Amino acid sequence: MPPTDAEILRDRIKTNRETIESAQTKYRSAQNTIRQALRSEPFDAEAMRAAMAVTRTARQTYDQAIQGVYADA
């Protein structure tokens, strides 16, 4: 990537840092919920399905935040 384009991208990331970090934190938290569901005794398939659904949504939100920054740069 040319240096001028890299600078534009860095600026966009800085501008959107809070949004990106918030989405990433929610995604990681959702991943931890899956881990907890996997460790539960007895295993609760519905809790696992619910945790997976939340994680999918969180991942999508995170992807949209990152991809939006790249697309706008």
C-alpha positions as CSV (number, residue, x, y, z in Angstrom):
1,M,0.0,0.0,0.0
2,P,1.4,3.4,-0.9
3,P,2.3,5.5,2.1
4,T,-0.3,8.2,1.4
5,D,-3.0,5.5,1.3
6,A,-1.7,3.9,4.5
7,E,-1.9,7.3,6.2
8,I,-5.5,7.7,5.1
9,L,-6.4,4.3,6.5
10,R,-4.6,4.9,9.8
11,D,-6.5,8.2,10.2
12,R,-9.9,6.4,9.5
13,I,-8.9,3.7,12.1
14,K,-8.1,6.4,14.7
15,T,-11.3,8.2,14.0
16,N,-13.3,5.0,14.4
17,R,-11.2,3.4,17.2
18,E,-14.0,3.5,19.8
19,T,-16.5,1.8,17.5
20,I,-14.0,-0.9,16.4
21,E,-12.8,-1.6,20.0
22,S,-16.4,-1.8,21.3
23,A,-17.4,-4.2,18.5
24,Q,-14.3,-6.3,19.1
25,T,-14.9,-6.4,22.9
26,K,-18.4,-7.6,22.4
27,Y,-17.3,-10.2,19.9
28,R,-14.6,-11.6,22.3
29,S,-17.1,-11.6,25.2
30,A,-19.5,-13.6,23.0
31,Q,-16.8,-16.0,22.3
32,N,-16.2,-16.4,26.0
33,T,-19.9,-17.2,26.4
34,I,-19.5,-20.1,24.0
35,R,-16.5,-21.4,26.0
36,Q,-18.5,-21.2,29.1
37,A,-21.4,-23.1,27.5
38,L,-19.0,-25.8,26.3
39,R,-17.7,-26.3,29.9
40,S,-21.1,-26.4,31.6
41,E,-22.1,-29.6,33.3
42,P,-24.5,-30.9,32.3
43,F,-24.1,-29.6,28.8
44,D,-27.0,-27.4,27.7
45,A,-27.4,-27.5,23.9
46,E,-29.9,-24.6,23.9
47,A,-27.5,-22.4,25.8
48,M,-24.8,-23.3,23.3
49,R,-27.1,-22.5,20.4
50,A,-28.0,-19.1,22.0
51,A,-24.3,-18.3,22.6
52,M,-23.4,-19.2,19.1
53,A,-26.2,-16.9,17.7
54,V,-25.0,-14.0,19.8
55,T,-21.4,-14.7,18.7
56,R,-22.5,-14.7,15.0
57,T,-24.2,-11.3,15.4
58,A,-21.3,-9.9,17.3
59,R,-18.9,-11.1,14.6
60,Q,-21.0,-9.5,11.9
61,T,-21.0,-6.2,13.8
62,Y,-17.3,-6.3,14.2
63,D,-16.7,-7.2,10.5
64,Q,-19.0,-4.3,9.5
65,A,-17.1,-1.9,11.6
66,I,-13.7,-2.9,10.2
67,Q,-14.9,-3.2,6.6
68,G,-16.7,0.1,6.8
69,V,-13.4,1.8,7.8
70,Y,-11.6,0.2,4.9
71,A,-14.4,1.0,2.4
72,D,-14.5,4.6,3.5
73,A,-10.7,5.0,3.3
